[in-house]
Amino acid sequence: MIYKFLVKPSFDFCFACILLCVLIPIALFLIFTLIIQNSGSPFFHQTRPGKNGQLFTIYKLKTMRDTRNQAGELLPDKDRITELGKIIRKLSLDELPQLWNVLKGDMSFVGPRPLLPEYLPLYNKEQQRRHEVKPGITGWAQVNGRNAISWQQKFEYDLWYIQKQSFILDLKIVMLTLMKVFKTQDVNASGQITMEPFNGKN
Protein backbone atom coordinates (compact mmCIF):
# COMPACT_ATOMS: atom_id res chain seq x y z
CA MET A 1 0.00 0.00 0.00
CA ILE A 2 2.85 2.39 0.84
CA TYR A 3 4.49 1.67 -2.50
CA LYS A 4 1.26 2.04 -4.46
CA PHE A 5 0.08 5.33 -2.94
CA LEU A 6 3.31 7.08 -1.91
CA VAL A 7 6.53 5.60 -3.32
CA LYS A 8 5.33 4.91 -6.87
CA PRO A 9 3.85 8.42 -7.53
CA SER A 10 7.03 10.03 -6.16
CA PHE A 11 9.21 7.78 -8.30
CA ASP A 12 7.11 8.52 -11.39
CA PHE A 13 7.46 12.29 -10.94
CA CYS A 14 11.20 12.29 -10.21
CA PHE A 15 12.09 9.81 -12.97
CA ALA A 16 9.96 11.70 -15.52
CA CYS A 17 11.81 14.94 -14.66
CA ILE A 18 15.19 13.24 -15.10
CA LEU A 19 14.25 11.61 -18.40
CA LEU A 20 12.84 14.83 -19.81
CA CYS A 21 16.12 16.61 -19.08
CA VAL A 22 18.21 13.81 -20.58
CA LEU A 23 16.05 13.26 -23.67
CA ILE A 24 15.37 16.90 -24.58
CA PRO A 25 17.92 16.93 -27.48
CA ILE A 26 16.37 13.80 -29.05
CA ALA A 27 12.83 15.09 -28.48
CA LEU A 28 13.59 18.47 -30.06
CA PHE A 29 15.22 16.86 -33.09
CA LEU A 30 12.21 14.60 -33.65
CA ILE A 31 9.74 17.44 -33.12
CA PHE A 32 11.39 19.72 -35.69
CA THR A 33 11.78 16.85 -38.17
CA LEU A 34 8.12 15.87 -37.81
CA ILE A 35 6.97 19.49 -38.23
CA ILE A 36 8.66 19.50 -41.63
CA GLN A 37 7.57 15.99 -42.62
CA ASN A 38 3.94 16.38 -41.50
CA SER A 39 3.68 19.98 -42.71
CA GLY A 40 2.08 20.77 -39.38
CA SER A 41 1.85 19.57 -35.82
CA PRO A 42 4.42 16.97 -34.67
CA PHE A 43 2.06 15.78 -31.94
CA PHE A 44 -0.86 13.37 -31.87
CA HIS A 45 -3.29 13.83 -29.00
CA GLN A 46 -6.37 11.88 -28.06
CA THR A 47 -8.77 11.53 -25.15
CA ARG A 48 -8.27 8.39 -23.09
CA PRO A 49 -9.77 7.09 -19.81
CA GLY A 50 -7.41 7.03 -16.83
CA LYS A 51 -7.77 5.98 -13.23
CA ASN A 52 -11.42 5.50 -12.23
CA GLY A 53 -12.31 6.02 -15.89
CA GLN A 54 -11.68 9.77 -15.75
CA LEU A 55 -10.81 11.18 -19.17
CA PHE A 56 -7.51 12.91 -19.93
CA THR A 57 -5.56 13.90 -23.03
CA ILE A 58 -2.71 11.59 -23.99
CA TYR A 59 0.17 12.86 -26.13
CA LYS A 60 2.36 11.07 -28.67
CA LEU A 61 4.67 12.02 -31.51
CA LYS A 62 2.70 11.99 -34.75
CA THR A 63 3.93 9.15 -36.96
CA MET A 64 1.20 9.23 -39.64
CA ARG A 65 0.05 11.80 -42.16
CA ASP A 66 -3.60 12.90 -42.33
CA THR A 67 -4.04 11.56 -45.87
CA ARG A 68 -7.69 11.03 -46.85
CA ASN A 69 -9.52 9.38 -49.74
CA GLN A 70 -11.95 11.11 -52.08
CA ALA A 71 -14.77 10.60 -49.57
CA GLY A 72 -12.80 12.52 -46.96
CA GLU A 73 -12.05 9.42 -44.86
CA LEU A 74 -8.61 8.78 -43.43
CA LEU A 75 -6.66 6.11 -45.28
CA PRO A 76 -5.67 2.91 -43.39
CA ASP A 77 -2.80 3.30 -40.91
CA LYS A 78 -0.41 1.29 -43.09
CA ASP A 79 -0.92 3.78 -45.94
CA ARG A 80 -0.41 6.87 -43.78
CA ILE A 81 2.57 5.96 -41.63
CA THR A 82 5.83 7.57 -42.78
CA GLU A 83 9.24 5.94 -43.03
CA LEU A 84 10.44 8.05 -40.10
CA GLY A 85 7.24 7.12 -38.29
CA LYS A 86 8.04 3.42 -38.65
CA ILE A 87 11.44 3.95 -37.04
CA ILE A 88 9.98 6.08 -34.26
CA ARG A 89 7.39 3.40 -33.50
CA LYS A 90 9.89 0.54 -33.57
CA LEU A 91 11.99 2.37 -30.99
CA SER A 92 8.86 3.45 -29.06
CA LEU A 93 10.02 7.07 -29.32
CA ASP A 94 6.45 8.12 -30.13
CA GLU A 95 5.72 7.62 -26.43
CA LEU A 96 8.16 10.37 -25.31
CA PRO A 97 5.49 13.10 -24.87
CA GLN A 98 3.75 10.85 -22.35
CA LEU A 99 6.43 11.85 -19.87
CA TRP A 100 4.37 15.05 -19.62
CA ASN A 101 1.32 12.92 -18.79
CA VAL A 102 3.33 11.28 -16.01
CA LEU A 103 4.41 14.67 -14.62
CA LYS A 104 0.77 15.83 -14.64
CA GLY A 105 -0.27 12.72 -12.72
CA ASP A 106 -2.49 11.36 -15.51
CA MET A 107 -0.25 8.33 -16.03
CA SER A 108 2.40 6.18 -14.41
CA PHE A 109 5.46 4.60 -15.98
CA VAL A 110 3.95 1.16 -15.41
CA GLY A 111 0.29 0.21 -15.62
CA PRO A 112 -2.37 -0.95 -18.09
CA ARG A 113 -2.12 0.96 -21.36
CA PRO A 114 -4.93 3.56 -21.72
CA LEU A 115 -7.44 2.48 -24.36
CA LEU A 116 -10.17 4.36 -26.22
CA PRO A 117 -13.11 5.88 -24.27
CA GLU A 118 -15.63 4.18 -26.56
CA TYR A 119 -14.50 0.84 -25.11
CA LEU A 120 -15.69 1.77 -21.60
CA PRO A 121 -19.31 0.52 -21.98
CA LEU A 122 -18.03 -2.70 -23.62
CA TYR A 123 -16.04 -3.93 -20.62
CA ASN A 124 -17.36 -6.65 -18.36
CA LYS A 125 -16.99 -6.31 -14.59
CA GLU A 126 -13.51 -7.83 -14.48
CA GLN A 127 -12.20 -5.84 -17.44
CA GLN A 128 -13.38 -2.61 -15.80
CA ARG A 129 -10.89 -3.24 -13.00
CA ARG A 130 -8.06 -2.08 -15.26
CA HIS A 131 -9.12 1.44 -14.24
CA GLU A 132 -8.38 0.84 -10.55
CA VAL A 133 -4.85 2.13 -11.18
CA LYS A 134 -3.29 4.83 -13.34
CA PRO A 135 -2.60 3.78 -16.94
CA GLY A 136 1.04 3.30 -17.85
CA ILE A 137 3.51 4.09 -20.60
CA THR A 138 4.35 0.40 -20.44
CA GLY A 139 2.77 -2.56 -18.68
CA TRP A 140 2.71 -6.30 -18.10
CA ALA A 141 0.75 -6.86 -21.33
CA GLN A 142 3.30 -4.82 -23.30
CA VAL A 143 6.22 -7.00 -22.22
CA ASN A 144 4.19 -10.16 -22.85
CA GLY A 145 3.19 -9.59 -26.44
CA ARG A 146 2.07 -5.98 -26.85
CA ASN A 147 0.09 -5.81 -30.16
CA ALA A 148 0.82 -9.45 -30.97
CA ILE A 149 -1.60 -10.89 -28.39
CA SER A 150 -5.40 -11.05 -28.22
CA TRP A 151 -7.61 -8.60 -26.35
CA GLN A 152 -8.52 -11.32 -23.86
CA GLN A 153 -4.85 -11.92 -23.09
CA LYS A 154 -4.26 -8.19 -22.69
CA PHE A 155 -7.03 -7.89 -20.11
CA GLU A 156 -5.82 -10.96 -18.23
CA TYR A 157 -2.31 -9.52 -18.03
CA ASP A 158 -3.68 -6.12 -16.90
CA LEU A 159 -5.71 -7.70 -14.09
CA TRP A 160 -2.79 -9.86 -13.02
CA TYR A 161 -0.63 -6.72 -12.74
CA ILE A 162 -3.22 -4.88 -10.64
CA GLN A 163 -3.26 -7.75 -8.16
CA LYS A 164 0.51 -8.22 -8.03
CA GLN A 165 1.97 -4.74 -8.48
CA SER A 166 5.10 -4.03 -6.46
CA PHE A 167 8.41 -2.22 -6.81
CA ILE A 168 10.18 -5.39 -7.94
CA LEU A 169 7.51 -6.13 -10.55
CA ASP A 170 7.56 -2.57 -11.87
CA LEU A 171 11.35 -2.67 -12.12
CA LYS A 172 11.14 -5.98 -13.99
CA ILE A 173 8.59 -4.55 -16.44
CA VAL A 174 10.75 -1.47 -17.11
CA MET A 175 13.82 -3.64 -17.78
CA LEU A 176 11.87 -5.99 -20.06
CA THR A 177 10.42 -2.98 -21.90
CA LEU A 178 13.90 -1.61 -22.60
CA MET A 179 15.00 -5.02 -23.90
CA LYS A 180 12.00 -5.22 -26.24
CA VAL A 181 12.55 -1.66 -27.48
CA PHE A 182 16.13 -2.47 -28.42
CA LYS A 183 14.98 -5.69 -30.12
CA THR A 184 11.90 -3.92 -31.65
CA GLN A 185 9.70 -6.89 -30.71
CA ASP A 186 5.90 -7.19 -30.77
CA VAL A 187 5.25 -3.74 -32.23
CA ASN A 188 2.57 -4.84 -34.70
CA ALA A 189 -0.18 -7.43 -34.68
CA SER A 190 0.02 -9.93 -37.53
CA GLY A 191 1.74 -7.44 -39.81
CA GLN A 192 -0.76 -4.64 -39.07
CA ILE A 193 0.19 -1.20 -37.76
CA THR A 194 -2.30 -1.35 -34.87
CA MET A 195 -4.61 -3.93 -33.32
CA GLU A 196 -8.16 -4.48 -34.49
CA PRO A 197 -10.72 -2.45 -32.47
CA PHE A 198 -12.12 -4.00 -29.30
CA ASN A 199 -15.80 -4.88 -29.72
CA GLY A 200 -16.56 -6.42 -26.34
CA LYS A 201 -16.29 -9.95 -27.73
CA ASN A 202 -12.84 -10.37 -29.34
Secondary structure, DSSP 4 states (H G I P E B T S, - for coil): -HIIIIIHHHHHHHHHHHHHHHHHHHHHHHHHHHHHHHTS-SEEEEEEE-GGG-EEEEEEE--B---B-TTSPBPPHHHHB-HHHHHHHHTTGGGTTHHHHHHHTS-EEESPPP--GGGGGG--TTGGGGGGS--EEE-TTGGGTGGGS-HHHHHHHHHHHHHH--HHHHHHHHHHHHHHHHHT-S-SBTTBSSPPPP-S--
